[in-house]
Amino acid sequence: MDSKNRISEDLSRRIDRLAARSTLTRERIIEDALSHGRSLAWQEKWIAGVEEGIDDADNGAFANPDEIAAVLNKYGQP
C-alpha cells in the first residue's frame, strides 16, 4: 500500500467501531468524512444519538399523543 493511503491505527479502530455500530461500510464512513464533511467525531456523535433514541423508544420513553399534537400544532400539519 502506498504511504499516502495509510491512516493511523487510532483512526482505523474508530472507523471499525463506527462500521460495527451502523450499517455503513468502512469505505462509506471514509467517503462521508472526505466528501461530505462528516468527520469521524460527527459520525460517532450521530450514531450515539441514534442509539440513545432507540434505547429510549425501547424503554417507552417517547412522546405521548398530547406532546405530538403540540408539536404538530406549533409547526402546522401538512
C-alpha positions as semicolon CSV with decimal commas, in nm:
position;residue;x (nm);y (nm);z (nm)
1;M;0,000;0,000;0,000
2;D;0,124;0,347;-0,082
3;S;0,212;0,553;0,228
4;K;-0,028;0,832;0,128
5;N;-0,319;0,586;0,162
6;R;-0,235;0,479;0,517
7;I;-0,421;0,604;0,820
8;S;-0,327;0,579;1,185
9;E;-0,422;0,277;1,392
10;D;-0,642;0,500;1,609
11;L;-0,842;0,626;1,310
12;S;-0,869;0,276;1,170
13;R;-1,009;0,146;1,501
14;R;-1,258;0,433;1,518
15;I;-1,375;0,357;1,164
16;D;-1,411;-0,012;1,251
17;R;-1,617;0,074;1,561
18;L;-1,844;0,302;1,359
19;A;-1,893;0,032;1,097
20;A;-1,978;-0,223;1,368
21;R;-2,233;0,014;1,527
22;S;-2,404;0,104;1,199
23;T;-2,497;-0,034;0,861
24;L;-2,217;0,163;0,695
25;T;-1,905;0,011;0,546
26;R;-1,556;0,141;0,620
27;E;-1,548;0,284;0,270
28;R;-1,876;0,473;0,318
29;I;-1,760;0,617;0,650
30;I;-1,440;0,742;0,491
31;E;-1,627;0,877;0,187
32;D;-1,873;1,063;0,411
33;A;-1,585;1,215;0,604
34;L;-1,397;1,324;0,293
35;S;-1,676;1,413;0,052
36;H;-1,948;1,541;0,281
37;G;-1,750;1,689;0,571
38;R;-1,887;1,437;0,820
39;S;-1,586;1,396;1,046
40;L;-1,540;1,080;1,247
41;A;-1,629;1,278;1,560
42;W;-1,953;1,395;1,393
43;Q;-2,036;1,042;1,279
44;E;-1,961;0,899;1,626
45;K;-2,189;1,159;1,786
46;W;-2,463;1,090;1,530
47;I;-2,452;0,713;1,590
48;A;-2,455;0,767;1,969
49;G;-2,765;0,987;1,934
50;V;-2,941;0,730;1,719
51;E;-2,856;0,455;1,968
52;E;-2,983;0,671;2,255
53;G;-3,309;0,736;2,071
54;I;-3,358;0,366;2,000
55;D;-3,291;0,283;2,366
56;D;-3,542;0,549;2,476
57;A;-3,805;0,413;2,238
58;D;-3,738;0,056;2,353
59;N;-3,788;0,174;2,714
60;G;-4,114;0,351;2,632
61;A;-3,963;0,699;2,668
62;F;-4,134;0,852;2,370
63;A;-4,364;1,143;2,307
64;N;-4,722;1,091;2,416
65;P;-5,014;1,185;2,190
66;D;-5,057;1,528;2,357
67;E;-4,689;1,613;2,304
68;I;-4,709;1,507;1,939
69;A;-5,023;1,717;1,889
70;A;-4,850;2,020;2,045
71;V;-4,558;1,993;1,802
72;L;-4,788;1,943;1,504
73;N;-4,996;2,244;1,610
74;K;-4,685;2,456;1,662
75;Y;-4,535;2,379;1,321
76;G;-4,854;2,312;1,131
77;Q;-4,981;1,988;0,993
78;P;-4,918;1,909;0,628
